[in-house]
Amino acid sequence: MTILQLQLRKRLSEKNLSVRALEAKAGLSFGIVQKLMTGERKNPGAKILINLSQALECSVDELLTGNPSISPSPSSSSKPQHPWNAQLYRDAQKSVEFSLEKQDLSLSAEKIVEIIWAIYTFSLSKTPPCIDPLFVDWLFTRD
């Protein structure tokens, strides 16, 4: 079972939501969450992950890694802090700008910031910290 599957099960239980209720709350088509939970669908894209994270009130990073994460909002000061790496954040931002142009996508500022943050926090787990182009492509090439 993947971390995403475990996180979906855990958070559905915590929020006392059904799969269908989560799909509705996240604005997703019928069956998407069920397919993710059974492993029939393995690679959700950025839009799906962002919608799920917003509906479940967590970050994309938390869904993908299971690790508590912070959001860029000031209200999350009680959560663990990630180390700041200005160059890595700029690199994450540039990778998102490039992918948005390449895919000709138009997303809200909130979704763009969330994607940048997901890439940044994922990149911090690399040794040395760096942007993983495969992860960025994966985020942008899935539904």
C-alpha positions as CSV (number, residue, x, y, z in Angstrom):
1,M,0.0,0.0,0.0
2,T,1.4,3.4,-0.9
3,I,1.8,6.4,1.4
4,L,-0.9,8.2,-0.5
5,Q,-3.4,5.3,0.0
6,L,-2.6,5.2,3.7
7,Q,-3.0,8.9,4.1
8,L,-6.3,8.9,2.2
9,R,-7.7,6.1,4.5
10,K,-6.4,7.8,7.6
11,R,-7.7,11.3,6.7
12,L,-11.1,9.9,5.6
13,S,-11.5,8.2,8.9
14,E,-10.3,11.3,10.9
15,K,-12.7,13.6,9.0
16,N,-15.5,11.0,9.1
17,L,-15.9,11.3,5.3
18,S,-17.0,8.7,2.7
19,V,-15.0,8.4,-0.5
20,R,-17.9,10.0,-2.4
21,A,-18.1,12.8,0.1
22,L,-14.4,13.5,-0.4
23,E,-14.8,13.5,-4.2
24,A,-17.6,16.0,-3.9
25,K,-15.8,18.2,-1.4
26,A,-12.7,18.1,-3.6
27,G,-14.6,18.7,-6.8
28,L,-13.4,15.5,-8.3
29,S,-15.1,13.1,-10.7
30,F,-16.9,10.0,-9.3
31,G,-14.5,7.1,-8.8
32,I,-11.1,9.0,-8.7
33,V,-10.6,8.6,-5.0
34,Q,-11.7,5.0,-5.0
35,K,-9.2,4.3,-7.8
36,L,-6.4,6.0,-5.9
37,M,-7.3,4.0,-2.8
38,T,-7.3,0.6,-4.6
39,G,-4.2,1.4,-6.6
40,E,-6.0,1.2,-9.9
41,R,-4.9,4.8,-10.4
42,K,-1.3,5.4,-9.3
43,N,-0.2,8.8,-10.4
44,P,-2.6,11.7,-9.7
45,G,-1.6,15.0,-11.0
46,A,-1.1,18.3,-9.3
47,K,-4.7,19.4,-9.6
48,I,-6.1,16.3,-8.0
49,L,-3.5,16.3,-5.2
50,I,-4.2,20.0,-4.5
51,N,-7.9,19.5,-4.5
52,L,-7.6,16.5,-2.1
53,S,-5.2,18.3,0.2
54,Q,-7.6,21.3,0.4
55,A,-10.6,19.1,1.1
56,L,-8.7,17.1,3.7
57,E,-7.1,20.3,5.2
58,C,-3.5,19.1,4.8
59,S,-0.7,19.8,2.4
60,V,0.2,17.9,-0.7
61,D,3.5,17.0,0.9
62,E,1.6,15.4,3.8
63,L,-0.5,13.3,1.4
64,L,2.6,12.1,-0.5
65,T,5.0,11.6,2.4
66,G,2.9,11.2,5.5
67,N,5.1,13.7,7.3
68,P,3.6,16.7,9.0
69,S,4.2,19.8,6.9
70,I,3.7,23.5,7.2
71,S,1.9,25.7,4.8
72,P,3.1,29.1,3.9
73,S,0.4,30.7,6.1
74,P,1.2,32.3,9.4
75,S,-1.5,30.3,11.2
76,S,0.7,27.2,11.1
77,S,3.3,28.4,13.5
78,S,2.7,25.4,15.9
79,K,3.7,22.9,13.2
80,P,7.3,21.8,12.6
81,Q,9.3,24.3,10.5
82,H,11.3,23.3,7.3
83,P,14.7,24.8,6.9
84,W,14.8,27.8,4.6
85,N,16.8,27.5,1.4
86,A,16.2,30.6,-0.7
87,Q,17.9,29.3,-3.8
88,L,16.0,26.0,-3.6
89,Y,12.7,27.9,-3.3
90,R,13.6,30.1,-6.3
91,D,14.5,26.9,-8.3
92,A,11.1,25.4,-7.3
93,Q,9.4,28.6,-8.5
94,K,11.3,28.6,-11.8
95,S,10.4,24.9,-12.4
96,V,6.7,25.6,-11.8
97,E,6.8,28.7,-14.1
98,F,8.5,26.6,-16.8
99,S,6.0,23.7,-16.5
100,L,3.0,26.1,-16.5
101,E,4.3,27.7,-19.7
102,K,5.1,24.3,-21.3
103,Q,1.7,22.8,-20.4
104,D,-0.1,26.1,-21.2
105,L,-1.9,25.9,-17.8
106,S,-3.6,28.7,-16.0
107,L,-4.0,28.1,-12.2
108,S,-4.9,30.3,-9.3
109,A,-2.1,31.9,-7.3
110,E,-3.1,29.7,-4.3
111,K,-2.6,26.5,-6.3
112,I,0.7,27.7,-7.8
113,V,2.0,28.5,-4.3
114,E,0.9,25.1,-3.1
115,I,2.7,23.4,-6.0
116,I,5.8,25.4,-5.4
117,W,5.7,24.4,-1.7
118,A,5.2,20.7,-2.5
119,I,8.2,20.8,-4.8
120,Y,10.3,22.7,-2.3
121,T,9.5,20.5,0.6
122,F,10.0,17.3,-1.5
123,S,13.3,18.7,-2.7
124,L,14.5,19.3,0.9
125,S,14.5,15.5,1.3
126,K,17.1,15.0,-1.4
127,T,20.8,14.9,-0.5
128,P,21.9,17.4,-1.3
129,P,18.6,19.4,-1.6
130,C,17.8,19.9,-5.2
131,I,14.8,20.0,-7.6
132,D,13.9,16.6,-9.0
133,P,12.7,17.3,-12.6
134,L,11.0,13.9,-12.7
135,F,8.9,14.9,-9.6
136,V,8.0,18.2,-11.2
137,D,7.1,16.5,-14.5
138,W,5.1,13.9,-12.6
139,L,3.1,16.7,-10.9
140,F,2.3,18.4,-14.2
141,T,1.7,15.4,-16.5
142,R,-0.9,13.6,-14.6
143,D,-4.6,14.6,-14.7
